[in-house]
Amino acid sequence: MVDIHVCTMKKNFSILFVSLGCDKNLVDSEMMIGLLQKRGYSFTDDETLADAVVINTCCFIGDAKEESINTILEYAEYRKTGQLKALIVTGCLAQRYQEEIRREIEEVDAILGIASIDGIADALDSVLAGKSVTRFDPLDTKPLTGVDRVLTTGGHYAYLKIAEGCDKRCTYCIIPYIRGSYRSVPVESLVAEAGKLAEQGVKELILVAQETTLYGKDLYGKKSLPMLLEKLSAIDDLKWIRILYCYPEEIDDELIDAIKRLPKVCHYLDIPIQHGADSVLRRMGRRTTKAQLEETIAKLRREIPDICLRTTLITGFPGETPEDHEEVMYFVNEMEFDRLGVFPYSMEEDTPAALMEDQIPEQVKLDYRDEIMELQQEIAFEKAQTMIGRVVEAMIEGEMSRAMLEEQMSACESDEEQDRARMDFELDDRHVYVARTYMDAPAVDGFVFINTYRSLMSGDFVKVRITDSNEYDLIGEIEDEFTE
């Protein structure tokens, strides 16, 4: 989950912007902040100083829904006291539960649907003029483009949302009903947006959508992600292009060739597969079998030997048996994914899976999750160890403070590990920087901790020799400073 409070200070009037949920939601938030800023509004990250609050909500799974509701209720209390002059709710929860929000939380002044975020500034103007606002444009509205976003990611990397909605209709997923059918952003708009981001200092562009692999099929009559990668690779100031959320059944030879051929495209794919047992995949409405998944993964590794593969799994799907769970455990052990996340199944009303028989007890879902993650932990730690001695390119995220270093060390379980961590980090006059390699997407993957006497800036790229690993993270030194 992404939870940001973005800020800067119309005269003596400040907005607190809260963004919840995924990176796709974050792009919407950055667009809304840009629209508000263009209207002359300013921002604060101090809720006690805020005159208005905008909450961009999420409801993808139960925990996200609960977080969004609690956040709205928290700021509704501020609205009751008169401290806030406006409380605006938008995003997925607003789209799905607009009537309930209006009926149950009267402190909310404006509710905007997914396709109505371009009206955020008009909505705030109207609320401040004493009017309540409810706006829900049709879900087949073209995705918003041409907005000068305000980046909230530090400026050296940015997400580029290349499409809206989804056509897959997996039985557990509410997103197609909330965000509509798949709608690609025209390539010209994406290249123009990426160019502006690069001019602002963005070095890494991360392509996101509910499914990136189908990009362009609705606009150009065929899957056009390889063509988009070609166009984006021609932007001089970009260094890395990372692709997330590639559905395995849509990964074809043309895409694999583009990843191999274009130097700026990271050898990294996020491939959500959700399970490894055919019976569960069928009930999920997924469009692959275990054999097809194995074939796709083998082909990717054969064609791109250094590719880093991330995936996600769902545990406790209705009807999942202990035998199904053992099958997915075997699958994870055999595939040895570089990165893997696991989520207990969340029953979402109005989805086919919510009506299925044999719903699984919550504790069983959690137990299954923990067992898979324990197995994956062993795989990930072993893979981290194999990195020792390799030289990799890394992008600097920022410098670690002494307090952060001490926290890192205190997380070590044994005295021996703490001593080794102190040797690794050596609290002398050297800097310790946090960095990422091509194998590490922001917010979900690990880091490289770099010791150096050199002063570096966020967004700098350096060659790093890996000297050690600490669970999921790596430790290294800049190659031209490396000493045995």
C-alpha positions in Angstrom: 0.0 0.0 0.0 1.1 3.5 -0.7 0.2 6.1 1.8 1.4 9.6 1.0 0.9 13.1 2.4 2.0 15.4 -0.3 2.6 19.0 0.4 3.5 22.7 -0.5 1.4 26.3 1.2 -4.9 29.8 -2.6 -3.6 32.3 0.1 -3.5 31.0 3.6 -5.4 27.8 2.5 -3.8 24.4 2.7 -4.8 21.0 1.4 -3.7 17.6 2.9 -3.7 15.0 0.2 -3.9 11.3 1.3 -3.3 8.6 -1.3 -4.0 5.0 -0.5 -3.5 1.8 -2.5 -1.4 0.9 -5.5 1.0 2.7 -7.8 -1.8 3.1 -10.4 -3.7 5.0 -7.7 -0.6 7.0 -7.0 -0.4 8.3 -10.6 -4.1 9.5 -10.3 -3.1 11.3 -7.0 -0.2 13.0 -8.7 -2.4 14.2 -11.5 -5.0 15.6 -9.0 -2.3 17.3 -7.0 -1.1 18.9 -10.3 -4.6 20.1 -11.2 -5.1 21.6 -7.8 -1.7 23.3 -7.8 -2.5 24.7 -11.3 -5.7 26.2 -9.8 -3.6 28.0 -7.2 -4.1 25.7 -4.3 -1.3 24.8 -1.9 -0.6 21.8 0.3 0.5 20.8 3.8 1.6 17.5 5.4 0.4 18.7 8.8 -3.2 17.6 9.4 -3.6 20.2 12.2 -2.9 23.0 9.6 -5.1 21.6 6.8 -8.1 23.5 5.6 -9.2 20.7 3.3 -8.4 17.0 2.9 -8.6 14.9 -0.3 -8.5 11.1 0.2 -7.8 8.9 -2.8 -9.1 5.6 -1.7 -8.6 1.9 -2.4 -10.8 -1.2 -2.0 -9.0 -3.9 -3.8 -9.0 -6.3 -0.8 -10.6 -6.2 2.6 -7.6 -4.7 4.4 -7.4 -1.8 1.8 -11.1 -1.2 2.2 -10.8 -1.0 6.0 -7.9 1.4 5.7 -9.8 3.7 3.4 -12.9 3.7 5.5 -11.0 4.4 8.7 -9.1 7.2 7.0 -12.3 8.8 5.9 -13.8 8.5 9.4 -10.7 10.0 10.9 -10.9 13.2 8.8 -14.7 13.3 9.2 -14.0 14.0 12.9 -11.9 17.0 11.9 -14.7 18.1 9.6 -17.2 17.9 12.5 -15.2 20.3 14.6 -15.1 22.9 11.8 -11.3 22.7 11.5 -11.7 21.5 7.9 -13.6 23.5 5.3 -13.8 20.6 2.9 -13.5 16.8 2.9 -13.3 15.2 -0.6 -13.2 11.4 -1.3 -12.3 9.9 -4.6 -10.8 6.6 -5.9 -12.0 3.0 -5.9 -13.9 3.0 -2.6 -15.7 6.2 -3.7 -16.6 4.6 -7.0 -17.9 1.4 -5.5 -19.6 2.7 -2.3 -20.7 6.2 -3.3 -24.2 5.8 -1.9 -23.0 4.4 1.4 -20.5 7.2 1.8 -23.1 9.9 1.1 -25.7 8.2 3.4 -23.4 7.2 6.3 -20.7 9.9 6.4 -22.4 13.3 6.0 -19.2 15.2 6.7 -17.9 14.2 3.2 -18.5 17.3 1.0 -17.6 15.8 -2.4 -17.4 12.4 -3.9 -15.6 11.9 -7.3 -15.6 8.7 -9.3 -12.7 7.0 -11.0 -13.3 8.7 -14.4 -14.0 12.2 -12.8 -10.6 13.0 -11.2 -10.1 15.8 -13.8 -12.9 17.7 -11.8 -11.0 17.8 -8.5 -10.3 21.5 -8.6 -13.8 22.4 -9.7 -15.1 20.2 -6.9 -13.1 22.0 -4.2 -14.1 25.4 -5.6 -17.7 24.3 -5.4 -17.4 23.0 -1.8 -15.8 26.2 -0.6 -18.7 28.1 -2.3 -21.1 26.1 -0.1 -22.2 23.3 -2.5 -21.8 19.6 -2.2 -20.6 17.7 -5.2 -21.1 14.2 -6.5 -19.7 13.4 -10.0 -19.4 10.0 -11.6 -18.6 10.1 -15.3 -19.0 6.9 -17.4 -16.3 4.3 -16.9 -15.7 4.1 -20.6 -14.3 7.6 -20.5 -10.9 7.9 -22.0 -8.0 8.0 -19.5 -6.9 11.4 -18.3 -3.8 12.6 -20.1 -1.8 15.8 -20.6 -1.7 16.8 -16.9 1.5 18.1 -15.3 1.8 15.7 -12.4 3.5 16.6 -9.1 5.8 13.7 -8.4 5.7 12.2 -4.9 8.4 9.5 -5.5 11.5 11.7 -4.9 11.9 12.7 -8.6 14.4 10.1 -9.7 11.8 7.4 -10.6 8.2 7.7 -11.7 5.3 5.4 -12.6 3.7 5.7 -16.0 0.1 4.4 -16.2 -0.3 3.1 -19.7 -3.9 1.8 -19.5 -7.0 1.9 -17.3 -9.4 -0.9 -16.5 -9.3 -4.6 -17.2 -11.1 -7.1 -19.4 -9.9 -10.4 -17.8 -12.7 -10.8 -15.2 -10.9 -13.1 -12.8 -13.5 -14.5 -10.4 -12.0 -12.9 -7.3 -11.4 -9.4 -8.6 -13.6 -6.4 -8.3 -11.4 -4.0 -10.4 -13.1 -4.4 -13.8 -16.4 -3.5 -12.1 -14.9 -0.4 -10.5 -12.5 0.8 -13.2 -14.3 -0.4 -16.3 -13.0 -2.2 -19.4 -9.4 -2.0 -20.7 -8.6 1.4 -22.2 -5.0 2.2 -23.4 -3.5 5.6 -23.3 -2.4 6.7 -26.8 1.3 6.2 -27.4 1.8 9.8 -28.3 0.4 10.9 -24.9 2.6 8.5 -23.1 5.8 9.5 -24.9 5.0 13.2 -24.3 4.4 12.5 -20.5 7.6 10.4 -20.3 9.6 13.2 -21.9 8.3 15.7 -19.4 9.2 13.3 -16.5 12.7 12.8 -17.9 13.1 16.6 -18.1 12.3 16.8 -14.4 15.1 14.3 -13.6 13.3 11.0 -13.7 15.8 8.3 -14.6 13.6 5.2 -14.1 10.2 4.8 -15.7 8.0 2.1 -14.3 5.2 1.0 -16.6 1.9 0.1 -14.8 -1.6 -0.9 -15.6 -4.0 -3.5 -14.4 -2.3 -5.5 -17.1 0.6 -4.0 -19.1 0.9 -6.8 -21.6 -2.4 -6.0 -23.4 -1.3 -2.4 -24.0 -2.6 -1.0 -27.3 -4.8 -3.8 -28.4 -7.9 -1.7 -28.1 -6.4 1.3 -30.0 -4.1 -0.4 -32.6 -5.7 -3.8 -33.1 -2.8 -5.7 -31.6 -0.7 -5.9 -28.5 1.7 -2.9 -28.8 3.8 -2.9 -25.6 7.0 -3.7 -27.7 6.3 -0.6 -29.9 5.8 1.5 -26.8 9.1 0.3 -25.3 10.8 1.3 -28.6 9.4 4.8 -28.4 10.2 5.3 -24.7 13.8 3.9 -25.2 14.4 6.8 -27.6 14.1 9.4 -24.7 17.7 10.3 -24.0 17.6 11.1 -20.3 15.8 7.8 -19.3 18.2 5.2 -17.9 15.8 2.3 -16.9 12.4 1.2 -18.1 10.7 -1.3 -15.8 7.6 -3.4 -16.7 5.1 -4.5 -14.0 2.0 -6.6 -14.1 2.5 -8.8 -17.2 -0.1 -11.5 -17.4 1.7 -14.7 -18.4 -0.6 -15.8 -21.2 0.1 -12.5 -23.0 3.9 -12.7 -22.9 4.9 -13.5 -26.5 8.1 -13.6 -28.6 7.8 -10.0 -29.7 7.8 -8.8 -26.1 10.7 -11.1 -25.1 12.7 -9.8 -28.1 12.1 -6.2 -27.1 13.3 -6.8 -23.6 16.4 -8.5 -24.9 17.1 -6.0 -27.6 16.5 -2.6 -25.9 19.2 -1.8 -23.4 17.1 0.5 -21.3 14.5 -2.1 -20.6 15.3 -3.8 -17.3 15.5 -7.6 -17.3 12.8 -7.7 -14.7 9.1 -8.8 -15.1 6.3 -8.8 -12.5 4.1 -11.8 -13.6 1.1 -12.3 -11.4 0.2 -16.0 -11.6 -2.0 -16.3 -8.4 -1.7 -20.1 -8.0 0.1 -23.2 -9.2 -2.7 -25.8 -9.1 -4.8 -26.2 -12.2 -8.0 -26.8 -10.3 -7.6 -23.5 -8.4 -6.5 -21.6 -11.5 -9.7 -22.7 -13.3 -12.0 -21.5 -10.4 -10.1 -18.2 -10.4 -10.9 -17.7 -14.0 -7.2 -17.5 -14.9 -6.2 -18.2 -18.5 -3.2 -20.4 -17.9 -2.4 -23.9 -16.7 0.5 -24.9 -14.5 2.2 -26.4 -17.5 1.8 -23.2 -19.5 3.2 -21.2 -16.6 6.2 -23.5 -16.4 6.8 -23.2 -20.1 6.6 -19.4 -20.1 9.0 -19.1 -17.1 11.4 -21.6 -18.7 11.4 -19.6 -22.0 12.0 -16.3 -20.3 15.0 -17.7 -18.4 16.3 -19.4 -21.6 16.0 -16.3 -23.7 17.0 -13.8 -21.0 19.3 -15.7 -18.6 19.7 -12.8 -16.1 16.0 -12.0 -15.9 14.5 -11.3 -12.5 11.0 -12.7 -12.0 8.5 -11.5 -9.4 5.1 -13.0 -8.9 2.1 -12.9 -6.5 0.0 -15.8 -5.1 -3.4 -16.0 -3.4 -3.9 -18.5 -0.6 -7.1 -19.9 0.7 -9.2 -19.5 -2.5 -12.6 -21.1 -2.2 -12.4 -24.8 -2.6 -8.6 -25.0 -2.2 -7.6 -28.3 -0.7 -4.5 -29.3 1.3 -3.5 -31.1 -1.9 -3.8 -27.9 -3.9 -1.7 -26.1 -1.3 1.0 -28.8 -1.5 1.0 -28.5 -5.3 1.6 -24.7 -5.1 4.4 -25.3 -2.6 6.0 -27.7 -5.0 5.5 -25.3 -7.8 7.2 -22.4 -5.9 10.1 -24.7 -4.9 10.6 -25.8 -8.5 10.3 -22.4 -10.1 12.5 -20.5 -7.6 11.1 -17.1 -8.2 13.5 -14.2 -7.4 10.7 -12.2 -5.8 7.3 -13.4 -4.5 4.4 -11.9 -2.5 1.5 -13.9 -1.0 -1.9 -12.6 -0.1 -4.7 -14.4 1.7 -7.9 -14.6 -0.4 -10.2 -11.6 0.3 -13.9 -12.2 -0.3 -15.2 -9.3 -2.3 -18.9 -8.9 -2.6 -20.4 -8.9 -6.2 -17.6 -11.2 -7.5 -18.3 -14.8 -8.6 -15.8 -16.1 -6.1 -17.8 -14.6 -3.2 -20.7 -16.9 -4.1 -18.6 -20.1 -4.3 -19.0 -22.9 -1.9 -16.2 -24.2 0.4 -15.0 -20.8 1.6 -11.7 -21.4 3.5 -11.3 -20.4 7.2 -9.2 -17.2 7.7 -6.6 -19.0 9.8 -6.1 -21.6 7.1 -5.5 -18.9 4.6 -2.9 -17.3 6.9 -1.2 -20.6 7.6 -0.9 -21.4 3.9 0.5 -17.9 3.3 3.1 -18.3 6.0 4.2 -21.7 4.8 4.7 -20.4 1.2 6.6 -17.3 2.5 8.8 -19.4 4.7 9.8 -21.5 1.7 10.3 -18.4 -0.5 12.4 -16.9 2.2 14.9 -19.8 1.9 14.9 -19.4 -1.9 15.4 -15.6 -1.7 18.2 -15.8 0.9 20.1 -18.3 -1.1 19.7 -16.2 -4.3 21.0 -13.2 -2.3 24.1 -15.2 -1.3 24.8 -16.1 -5.0 25.1 -12.4 -5.7 28.3 -12.0 -3.6 31.2 -11.2 -5.8 29.1 -9.9 -8.7 29.3 -6.3 -10.0 26.0 -4.7 -10.7 24.7 -1.3 -11.6 22.6 0.4 -8.9 20.6 3.6 -8.6 21.0 5.6 -5.5 17.8 6.1 -3.5 19.2 8.1 -0.7 21.6 8.2 2.3 21.1 6.3 5.5 21.2 8.2 8.7 23.1 6.8 11.7 19.7 6.1 13.4 18.7 4.1 10.4 21.9 2.2 10.5 21.5 1.3 14.1 17.9 0.2 13.4 19.2 -2.0 10.6 21.7 -3.6 13.0 19.2 -4.1 15.8 17.0 -6.1 13.4 19.7 -8.8 13.3 18.7 -11.7 15.5 22.1 -12.9 16.9 25.1 -11.1 18.4 27.1 -12.6 15.6 24.9 -11.2 13.0 25.0 -7.8 14.7 28.8 -7.8 14.8 28.9 -8.8 11.1 26.4 -6.0 10.3 28.6 -3.5 12.1 31.6 -4.6 10.1 29.6 -4.3 6.9 28.3 -0.9 7.7 31.4 0.4 9.6 30.1 3.5 11.4 33.1 5.7 10.6 33.2 8.7 8.3 32.0 6.8 5.3 28.5 7.3 3.8 26.1 4.5 3.6 23.6 4.8 0.7 20.5 2.9 -0.1 20.3 1.8 -3.7 18.4 -0.5 -6.0 19.5 -2.8 -8.9 17.5 -3.7 -12.0 16.2 -6.6 -9.9 14.5 -4.3 -7.4 11.3 -2.5 -7.9 10.5 0.4 -5.5 8.4 -0.4 -2.4 8.2 -4.2 -3.0 11.8 -5.5 -3.4 15.0 -5.3 -1.5 17.9 -2.8 -1.4 21.7 -2.6 -1.9 23.5 -0.9 1.0 26.6 0.8 -0.3 29.6 1.9 1.8 31.6 4.8 0.2 33.6 7.9 1.0 32.0 9.5 -2.1 29.1 12.0 -1.9 26.2 10.8 -4.1 22.8 12.0 -5.0 19.4 10.3 -5.4 19.2 9.1 -9.0 23.0 8.6 -9.4 24.0 5.3 -11.0 27.1 3.5 -9.7 28.8 0.1 -10.3 28.7 -1.9 -7.1 30.6 -5.0 -6.2 28.4 -7.1 -3.8 30.4 -8.1 -0.7 27.7 -9.6 1.5 23.9 -10.2 1.9 21.6 -9.6 4.8 18.4 -11.6 4.3 16.6 -10.0 1.3 19.1 -7.1 1.0 22.6 -6.9 -0.4 25.7 -5.0 0.8 28.4 -3.7 -1.4 31.1 -1.2 -2.3 31.6 1.0 -5.4 33.6 -1.1 -7.8 36.5 1.4 -8.2 36.8 1.7 -4.4 36.6 -2.0 -3.8 39.3 -3.6 -1.7 39.6 -7.3 -0.7 
